[in-house]
């Protein structure tokens, strides 16, 4: 999808992108090979050519960080297919308060499609450890992370870095008119949680942390399992939402019709 994308260029929106597709300009290569496009002045075409040359170069080099900086957050979902083999799902649990009221992160979960890793307050949860781990990945997947998890982490772990494109499934779902939070979407998609944490919510996670701090290993194990479900299930939802977003753009209709 990313190489069919033109709305990542300044001054091109989704309507103009679809007009390009309708005119047979389906890929970056098509755009570059077109001597002249009526939609753009010669100077504008030249500037876009320069940007697309750079995009092609950085995409071939799998420089995810470059696209994290250059592509608007709203459109970073378009990079998922290219970088999904280097994707990581992230979810946090907190003490229940905001950072400015003494709140802090209790658990950070990361899942790369094979392994789930858990970072726990007071054990192995530091800026240095998180940054070292996050540098291994090329795409970040969260649910409402752009509004909650990432800002919370940035406020409580000074210097934490997220140098990769971010696919926020919450905003993807809203864009597709899919209502509800993560657990409702899991239910709608036929994803079942482990019995030990079925019915738990964020408030329960806060209480579990309080019990864990008081010495309950069972509460900590249950909190970790709750976070694991929140994190691991994102990897099942991401490709479904990506395909629906891709279909919503209309690009597949032009590709199927052979408009070249």
C-alpha positions in Angstrom: 0.0 0.0 0.0 2.8 2.5 0.8 4.1 2.5 -2.8 0.5 3.3 -4.0 0.3 6.2 -1.6 0.5 9.9 -2.7 -1.4 11.6 0.2 1.9 11.3 2.1 3.2 14.1 0.0 2.5 17.7 1.1 -0.4 19.2 -0.8 -2.0 15.9 -1.9 -5.1 14.6 -0.1 -7.1 11.5 -0.5 -9.3 13.0 -3.3 -6.3 14.0 -5.4 -4.7 10.6 -4.6 -7.7 8.8 -6.1 -7.6 11.1 -9.1 -4.1 10.0 -9.7 -5.1 6.3 -9.5 -8.0 6.9 -11.8 -5.6 8.4 -14.3 -3.5 5.3 -14.2 -0.8 6.6 -11.8 -1.0 3.8 -9.3 2.6 3.7 -7.9 5.5 5.9 -7.1 7.2 4.5 -10.2 4.2 5.4 -12.4 4.4 9.0 -11.1 8.2 9.2 -11.7 7.9 7.9 -15.3 5.1 10.3 -16.2 6.6 13.2 -18.1 3.8 15.6 -17.3 0.7 15.4 -15.1 -2.1 17.9 -15.7 -2.8 18.1 -12.0 0.6 19.6 -11.1 2.8 22.4 -12.4 6.3 21.4 -13.7 7.9 22.8 -10.6 5.5 20.9 -8.3 6.1 17.7 -10.3 9.8 18.1 -9.9 9.6 18.5 -6.2 7.3 15.5 -5.8 9.8 13.5 -8.0 12.6 14.4 -5.6 10.5 13.3 -2.6 9.5 10.0 -4.2 13.1 9.2 -5.2 14.0 9.6 -1.6 11.0 7.5 -0.5 12.0 4.7 -2.8 15.6 4.8 -1.6 14.7 4.7 2.1 12.0 2.0 1.6 14.6 -0.2 -0.2 16.9 0.3 2.8 14.0 -0.5 5.2 14.6 2.8 7.0 11.4 2.7 9.1 12.6 5.7 11.1 12.7 7.9 8.0 9.0 7.2 7.3 8.1 7.7 11.0 9.4 11.3 10.6 8.1 11.9 7.0 4.6 10.4 7.0 1.7 12.0 8.8 0.6 9.9 11.9 -2.8 9.5 10.3 -1.4 7.7 7.3 1.3 5.6 9.0 -0.9 2.5 8.8 0.0 2.4 5.2 3.5 1.2 6.2 2.3 -1.9 8.1 2.5 -4.4 5.3 6.1 -3.3 4.4 7.3 -3.5 8.0 5.0 -6.0 9.6 7.8 -8.6 10.0 9.5 -6.1 12.3 6.4 -5.1 14.1 5.9 -5.1 17.9 2.7 -4.7 19.9 2.9 -2.5 23.0 0.5 -2.1 26.0 1.0 -0.6 29.4 -0.6 -0.9 32.8 -0.5 1.9 35.3 -1.0 2.7 39.0 -4.3 4.4 38.1 -3.2 8.0 38.5 -1.9 10.5 35.9 1.9 11.2 36.0 1.3 14.7 37.4 -0.6 13.2 40.3 2.1 10.6 41.2 1.0 8.0 38.7 3.4 5.6 37.1 3.7 2.7 34.8 3.5 -0.7 36.5 3.9 -3.1 33.5 5.0 -2.7 29.9 4.2 -5.6 27.5 5.8 -6.2 24.1 4.9 -8.9 21.6 6.6 -9.4 18.3 4.4 -12.2 16.9 6.4 -14.9 18.6 7.6 -13.8 22.0 5.9 -11.8 24.7 8.2 -9.8 27.0 7.1 -8.2 30.2 8.8 -5.2 32.0 7.8 -4.7 35.6 8.1 -1.6 37.8 10.9 -2.2 40.3 12.5 -5.1 38.4 13.4 -4.5 34.8 11.5 -1.4 33.8 13.8 1.5 32.9 14.3 3.9 30.0 17.6 2.3 29.0 16.1 -1.2 28.9 13.0 -0.1 27.0 15.0 1.9 24.5 17.4 -1.0 23.9 14.4 -3.3 23.2 12.4 -0.9 21.1 15.4 -0.3 18.7 14.9 -3.9 17.5 11.6 -3.1 15.8 10.4 -1.2 12.7 6.7 -0.8 13.4 4.7 -0.1 16.6 1.2 -1.4 17.1 -1.0 -0.1 20.0 -4.6 0.4 20.8 -5.2 4.0 21.8 -1.4 4.3 22.3 -1.1 7.6 20.5 -3.3 9.2 23.1 -2.5 7.2 26.2 0.3 4.7 26.3 3.0 6.6 24.4 2.4 10.0 26.1 2.3 8.3 29.5 5.6 6.6 28.9 7.1 9.8 27.6 6.1 11.6 30.7 7.4 9.0 33.1 10.5 7.8 31.3 12.4 10.8 30.2 14.4 10.0 27.0 12.3 7.1 25.8 12.3 6.8 22.0 9.8 5.4 19.5 11.8 5.6 16.2 9.3 3.7 14.1 6.0 4.2 12.4 3.0 3.8 14.6 -0.2 1.9 13.7 -2.8 2.8 16.3 -5.6 0.2 16.0 -8.1 2.3 18.0 -8.0 5.2 15.5 -8.0 2.7 12.6 -11.2 1.2 14.0 -12.8 4.5 14.4 -11.9 5.4 10.8 -13.6 2.3 9.7 -16.7 3.1 11.8 -16.0 0.1 14.1 -17.3 1.0 17.5 -16.1 -0.1 21.0 -12.9 -0.6 22.9 -10.4 -3.4 22.5 -12.4 -6.0 24.3 -15.5 -5.5 22.2 -13.4 -5.6 19.0 -11.8 -8.8 20.2 -15.3 -10.3 20.8 -16.5 -9.1 17.4 -13.4 -10.6 15.7 -13.9 -13.9 17.6 -10.8 -13.5 19.8 -11.1 -15.2 23.2 -9.1 -14.2 26.3 -7.5 -16.7 28.7 -10.1 -17.7 31.3 -8.0 -16.4 34.2 -8.5 -12.8 33.0 -11.8 -12.8 31.3 -14.0 -9.9 32.4 -11.1 -7.9 33.9 -10.6 -4.3 33.0 -8.2 -1.4 33.7 -9.5 -0.9 37.2 -8.9 -4.5 38.0 -5.3 -4.1 36.7 -4.8 -1.3 39.2 -6.1 -3.4 42.1 -4.0 -6.4 41.0 -0.9 -4.2 41.1 -1.8 -3.0 44.6 -2.1 -6.6 45.8 1.2 -7.5 44.0 3.0 -4.7 45.9 1.6 -6.1 49.1 3.3 -9.4 48.3 0.8 -11.4 46.3 2.6 -13.4 43.6 -0.7 -14.7 42.3 -1.9 -11.1 41.7 1.3 -10.2 39.8 1.0 -13.3 37.7 -2.6 -12.4 36.9 -1.7 -8.8 36.1 1.0 -10.1 33.7 -1.5 -12.4 32.0 -4.0 -9.6 31.7 -1.3 -7.4 30.0 -0.2 -10.3 27.8 -3.8 -10.7 26.5 -4.0 -6.9 25.8 -0.7 -7.0 24.0 -0.7 -10.3 22.1 -4.3 -9.9 20.7 -3.3 -6.7 18.9 -1.2 -8.8 16.5 -4.3 -10.6 15.4 -6.4 -7.5 14.9 -3.7 -5.4 13.1 -3.7 -7.2 9.7 -7.6 -7.3 9.6 -7.8 -3.6 10.1 -5.0 -2.9 7.7 -6.8 -4.8 4.9 -10.0 -3.0 5.6 -8.3 0.4 5.6 -6.6 -0.6 2.3 -10.0 -1.6 0.8 -11.5 1.7 2.0 -9.1 3.7 -0.1 -10.3 2.1 -3.3 -6.8 1.2 -4.6 -7.6 -2.5 -5.0 -10.4 -1.6 -7.5 -8.0 0.3 -9.7 -5.4 -2.5 -9.5 -8.0 -5.2 -10.2 -9.3 -3.2 -13.3 -5.8 -3.0 -14.7 -5.8 0.8 -14.9 -2.3 1.4 -16.0 
